[in-house]
């Protein structure tokens, strides 16, 4: 079992390494004005504001650009960053900031170690930060520290040519979407001879994918919660033997592009079987030997719900997942043969009432890779680990399975 966990750890480390190498089509604009087409590394917001990793070819060498070397860079159909000098807490610095909208009023965003920052340029070439400030507020004769939305007054001044837009600012909560929306409304009301440009990332639509899955798994079992005096004493201390078995089923997957394009919710309906058997010998009294041969062939329906996170969207996309499952017994062939040997001979008896549960709950975790076939279709190969809730069962089991998923409808 320890070797299996070590293998999972090694695989997981490899997947994270792969995840760091996602480059997407895009271009950079040098300070001299030249534009270079190529591939840009897709990174988190905090890193995007510090550097741009660029390759001319997909398999080419990586060039690292800082804000002093580029005028801008953009990932195709996605985020657009420009190099600007900004002042935060009276300190001047040059960063890549995300260009949200180009209009009569320009809006920008970036994230650093201190959090999110929103900025606007009212056409004067000067960036103004939109923020909340901490101030001492007097109320009922006492002083309180409170966070005051300073950005409301700043934005009302910027949108001063439209009282209607200015009134909306009072209930505005700062975010990329809200800033783009209100800036676009202001532009369309005040500037009618020129369209504004929104550089917002083109979000994917929420989609439902259906497909089939097949794989092979093996279950490692042991008896738990059993004492020698218990009614199921014949399972006490037994070692179950098991073999790999095939499984198959269907799955449904839905994405959440407005929250995180790499996050998915999946449902699996899987039918699988596994067989267990054990041979135990007991010595209930001097001169007596009791032998119990237990065999069980179980056919189960598993309903599994998991959350999957894809680490990148390249041709090979590693993923992690975890979830919960419910197993329902569809059919079981159970038999326990008992042989009691003594000086008087041998007595044999067979039993067909299974002690094992008809349904179980448990947890799962998995890793794997998706491989792009064509368009949005992807073949997935995954390794999963499952463990049942042994407190409600006579046996505790750990299951490892390797499976393939093939989409049918997207």
Steps between C-alpha positions, in 0.01 A plus 500: 500500500786739581645438155166598343493828691863566400408441136208743531730763648753461216226522237350805669836678498537423132158640422576827677821526296304454179245756614767769519574474127179630342568753224220656296511687166558874536733788425731751667565865405856614560585851620630574150155424360573161342237228545610138548249218450544182699391333822455651847494309825160509668563596863313622804420873531770571757774365270352657186563846645872432549615311192410356161642164389509486120595242235511564123424133430313248712821303553731803503704660774331710768570874519405679822389861454449748782284816485797720401559293183147480356227749419233228516424133454181307433379142507276440198128539581597555860672752724685808380778654712671837460811632670422810708661697778277506808522647847394292799545632854715785359736248338543509121536171318457359150273200457302309243136589566202333338321728252129445560336759274618770259249783475447858603599358838756220520490236774782275622563224752792320659569285802808499719603364840268747675188410301294636209544847352261683266604810307341748260624758252250772412688583179764717663772235493502481880404182685281531809460206737148408607511376858353483844681686777503448876384802699390585851124558504314669786165350601305543823784680668750222423768457237505194277739375236305445180571425134374787285441458121720785380456378142136618497601866507780444250273323251223758538750765397623291205140437387395859571348551152230242580313545829312177432823296477637687800206392713565134412850526645358528854387135491792372294717217633846502344575213264621452144148449369340792687775739390472393135123525506471848650788638290335367185164653596666836560684486168184415305312787664768769470697400190269407211747527210747234611459148633686389809713186497457239771807283554316267735591138461258312276328263740391155396135407527376262765479162329394147587715214378379140492720199441586141574770362726674167542783376713647243732530503877614299796360501853705431812281393794529414865254421780434769760275553802496124570582320826550123548171476691308695233233331288727540200797351686598302193623826341722587796859557390434367152701602198292547188629410158386700200573541130480789250160552340356700211254786536305727267236770500402851394592846622372857480719808546415870530739794509489835684666753262378807688665376819803306376539355151707211636240384755249223422230306681465136394253220559592136433268200487724192505420131507777274622552169672758355729548167668641435844577175676668394819594183686504502880570233760381521862552272799187554710574211740778248553470231236283712269601692188254727318577600143308778323530557127331829403436603140311803376449627144350848507350711219471867597366829363711795608367856491791742530505881512837671473656841455776507240763769452696501174848642547526637146319493165777379271510195277584298811307627802574355845216507753420433865163390636327401821147401589255273678332180389215265583517130418178303452510121488323365190582132537706277725590134491604421856597166650665399825598136539570386857689181586537387860758228555513300823578154625142412411536587135427800276181702488435730203250779455444774242365851567363745244403803707757771428632714786618774265305829456275566203607866477798708605632855492858618465753751370711508185802688366661480161753632253522469125551665163273616221622461141355725230352308208334765281321822577382487860501121517742347746585146600572469872717243675477499877613317811266515800507387859186421703444409862175398662368623835608194699314604815177390331630177352654166595778548250726790424614527144733710289445504127736610225368530147635611163243626252442663162230758424381569147260791430193431285313833517643845577 
